[in-house]
């Protein structure tokens, strides 16, 4: 395009110079009739000026088009980068979904084992109940014998036999009570495992876009010194935990229980002691603020023990 513009400009200048030369030579030598033949030189000059203006216009158009193409390339670069980040997030969600499926499969296997164990325990309970009935009948018979023997002077040997039988009966009764307690604990554990499996099956049956919409990554906010703050929330996974006695399991559990204001709250995750955290309510969920540099007055170059126990001001 630039070569064409330069060529048009040079051609117009050459044409104009030649026309002026011919016009000057003919003006001195030719007759008035001959001069009329070159009256079109003015038109040639006008045409040359028009071509020159056209060249400038084409040059401006080229610069404008080049700027628009640069903007388009910049937008395409941003789009490619966003698509790449979206692909990474999708891969992470697929990995989490696969882990969730594997966990569900393991829980189903555990559920089958617990069911089999429960059936065995039920059969043992029935046997124990039958044994208990038989023992009770024996105890009643022994009580009758003891009542009858109390009337008659018993010998030392009969007294020892009665004491031995009473001790045996008490031992069997305690054994039955222990087995019944074990069975009750197994039933409670079975119900808990069954509820967890039902929740996991509901999550697995949901489509992947729903899991993707539930994964929330908070945009980083910078403090006074440019250091970002980190917030983590995963509502789809936190639905497996709830509010326990005394303290919630996490900030999401607090949000689900009705908390709608940011602040310092006490949480108690599974297998841990209760401790205070700062929960930030935002975007329809509650964020657990892990690290937030405010003004740079507190150094983050701390020991591992300091990070384990926590440091800084929660407020």
Beta strands, then each sheet from edge to edge (+ up, - down):
strand 1: 215-217
strand 2: 221-222
strand 3: 228-234
strand 4: 263-267
strand 5: 275-282
strand 6: 285-291
sheet 1: 1+ 3- 2+
sheet 2: 1+ 3- 6+ 5- 4+
end
